[in-house]
Every structure is written in structure tokens, then in C-alpha cells.
Amino acid sequence: MELIPGGSLKTATPQEGRELAFKMARLVIKSTQPNAEIRQRLRDVYANDAVMLLQVAHVVAAEFATVAAANDYWRHADDEE
């Protein structure tokens, strides 16, 4: 399973970086639980649990921090102001 789609963390925009982070987070879950039927059953559990949803958001944020660092987004954000 390719955990970094396209083999690169480089993206053209921060929006594309955020989308890549979401995709990477989904791939982490898929690689952790490869059985699609079990993932589908568990979806209802975490979709109705605020703490679990916040944990999902944390995983996406961590992935985005990785993508953003690879693209040097923060340094360039200061240049645009």
C-alpha cells in the first residue's frame, strides 16, 4: 500500500496540501484496519462519538503539519503579508 500518494509530499497550494493530509489520514486507517467490512461497521461508532471525531481531526492535523513542513508553507505565509 502506497502511504504517500504519488510518492511526494510536495503540493502546489496549501489547499492541495490539506487534501493530501486527509488522504494520508484515510490511508493510515486503511493500513491499520485493512478489512473494509470492519472499517464500515466501525464508522458508525466513531461518527457518533465526539472524542473519537476529535482524535480523527488530530490525525489529519498531524499529517497536514508534515505536508506543510515539506512544502515550507509557514515561511512563505509570512512573505505574502
Order of alpha helices (4+ residues) and beta strands (2+ residues): alpha-alpha-alpha-alpha
